[in-house]
Each structure stands twice: as structure tokens, then as C-alpha cells.
Amino acid sequence: MTQPFLNLQQLNARFEKSFLEAQKKVLTEDFLIKGKAVSDFETAFAAYCGTRFCVGTGNGLDALILILKAYIALGKLKKGSEVIVPANTYIATILAIKHAGLHPILTDADPDDFNIDLVDLQKKISPKTRAILVVHLYGQLAKMDEIKQIAKKHALLLIEDAAQAHGATDLFGKKAGNLSDAAAFSFYPTKNLGALGDAGAVTTNDADLANLIAQLGNYGRTHKYENAYLGHNSRLDSLQAAFLSIKLVHLDADNALRTANAKRYLREISNPIIDLPKVHLFAAHVFHQFVVRCVRRDDLKNYLQAHGVETDIHYPIPPHRQKALRTLHKHAFPVTERLHQTVLSLPVYPTLDDDALTRIISLLNNYA
């Protein structure tokens, strides 16, 4: 019997009755676009993150693009401005910068937590730098205290790609999404807080930014049939918003289950050729992925697959080696490239069975 990497059907089956009730309720709304289900979720998610505002978007990539384009419209960025971003991320982070007409400046990764390397970050700041776009990769917060100080020292905007970090909390109790000037979330179905389709959001404490993002995501409309900006069609779907409101109530409990699974891995995996992730603060890591490293990664993946355990690789090719980003091919990021050659993600989802977890750990310890 195959152990899936992620069992979405099992995860969502827990809420089936509530989903069906929500669907019926949405069908009675007068506005199926930007209706009450959307405003209710935006209010709830802003409160959850601790921010004043949340603006729903069509997906996480759009959330990032709209933040950057709104800052351009507000005069805080301009076309061609440099945005520092980690090389060790999913390509969407860098695509957003490119689509906004800005210039990505990549930095290498910290080998301990896989997030942005602070030394390399400071080396990359130039007179053209206007923003830092950090990524909380795999669900672990980047070192935000230090990064905030760097951003403040150089008068830079600080933006979070929090697509993998729903509910991650820093040492002072502040959540991802409330640790910067603005943050982008994805609610892609596989996320810790996942919709049943594409969905995203921006969180911020800046009223002007939130208002402008809402306008840009709605065709640049300021009033009915009046458009002040070259906008997009990127609005959170009412039905997805209703589903997300249901799942938001259970997010902290699900994150706790992910953390319990991760703690078992950390405590019980004892194979010296498998490197375990380093966790600085458990509250700051919501284990969107549990990522180990192995110099024989592909062989380990095949071994687990042969024993019925599915795994995944996040990610096999770094963005600066992708064909879509040819202009970045000349750059080298040795830590990032080594990570992409050695990382392997294990099942860690909330409904993972204890017996299955025990079996995975046993397989890992017996791997040679």
C-alpha cells in the first residue's frame, strides 16, 4: 500500500459537510464576485495575522505582483529598481519581480535554515536597491529581526513571501504576514491553509497600500466604470473564500499536528547520512515541508518509492538555472545549488497516520 506524500482528499474530507453548507450559502449571495464571503475571510485572516488589512487575490503570485506594482504606483519603487531576493525559492517569487518591471538581485542561502543568507544580503545592497523580498521557505521564518534592522538602516521596503508560512510566529508572538511592510500569501490547495482551487491574499498595516492593491486587482477601478490604473483581474473567489474561512479555524491545530510529526522525525531519525533540518524556534516553523538532505538524494528517493513511500523534491532546479530566467544563468550560488541537489521532502501533513510515520522513520534509519 502506497503512502502518499500528501493526502488532500483525506485532509479536505474532514470539512465536507461544512463546505457543502458554505456552497449553498454563497449561492444565495447577491454578489458572487467580491461578496460577503470574501470580506468575511479578509477580516478573519487579517485578525489572525494581526494586521489591519487583508486583500484577497486570485493567487499567491498575483499577490506579490500587486504589492510591487502598488508600490510603484505610490512612488516607493520605480521601474528598474533592484529588489533583493533569495536564490533558494520557488520561481514565482522572482517571476513577480520581473513581471512588475523590477530587477531581482539574488542572494545565496543559509545552509542551516535554507532561508536568505544575511551576510550575502548585506553585500548585495547597492544605491539602486529599494526593497528586500524575503521568503519563509518550507514554513520557517527567515531571521526577521536582523533583516528588519538591515532594511531600516538602508531605508528599504521589506516584503514577505509568506506563501508557505501560514501561522508561523516569531519570538514576540507576531505572525508571518505582520513582520514587514506587506506580505503575500498563497492558498494553493497544498498549502497549510489551502483552498480547493487557486487563491491568495495580501496582508499589510498600510491603508493606502491595501486600498490600491484592491483597486489594481479589480481592473484598476476606482469607481464603477472608472479606471485610474492599468489593473488586473485578480480577485479572491467567493466560494474559495468561504472554504478558507472554514479551514482557518483549524489552522493552528493542523500546524500543531505538523509540528508533532516533525518532532518525531527530528527525535527518531538517526541515520548519519541523512541530514535533518535545523529548527531555531518551533513556533516559527509550521512545517509546510519537512526537508532532509542526503548526498545520494535520488537513490534515497527511489528507495523510499520502492517501499511504497512517496516523497517530493522542493526544488530540483533553482530559479537562476531555469530557461525562463536566462539572464540569471551567469550567476552562481553554491549553497543554493548544493541544496537543490540534496534536499528531499518527507510526508508531514496533519492527518498522517502514526503507524505510517513509524514505518517511514524505520525505512530511513535502515537506508544504507
Number of C-alpha atoms within 10 A of each C-alpha: 6 10 20 15 16 19 15 15 8 12 17 16 11 12 13 12 10 14 21 12 12 19 16 11 13 19 12 9 13 9 12 15 14 15 17 17 25 24 18 14 24 23 16 18 25 21 13 16 22 20 20 16 22 29 27 30 29 22 24 26 25 27 30 34 24 30 26 27 25 24 18 17 15 13 9 15 21 17 11 16 20 24 28 26 26 29 27 30 24 16 18 16 26 27 19 22 25 16 16 19 18 22 19 25 22 24 25 23 26 19 15 12 19 24 25 29 21 18 12 15 20 15 9 16 20 12 8 11 21 22 23 25 24 26 29 26 26 23 24 31 29 24 18 17 11 11 19 16 11 18 18 12 9 15 12 19 20 23 25 28 27 29 31 28 30 30 24 26 23 21 11 6 11 16 21 31 33 22 22 21 17 28 26 31 29 30 26 19 15 18 18 28 26 24 24 17 15 17 27 28 28 32 31 26 18 13 11 12 23 22 15 23 28 23 24 26 24 20 19 19 19 16 9 6 8 10 15 13 16 12 18 17 14 22 24 26 22 25 23 24 28 24 25 25 21 16 21 20 14 11 17 17 12 20 24 16 19 24 22 15 23 25 13 14 22 18 10 14 19 16 16 10 14 22 17 19 18 14 14 13 13 17 19 24 28 27 27 25 25 23 24 19 20 19 15 14 18 15 13 20 19 14 16 19 15 11 14 14 21 18 20 16 18 20 18 14 17 20 25 23 16 13 10 11 14 11 11 16 12 8 11 15 16 11 17 25 19 15 24 19 20 21 25 24 20 24 25 23 26 20 16 20 13 11 9 13 19 14 15 21 18 15 18 20 16 11 13 13
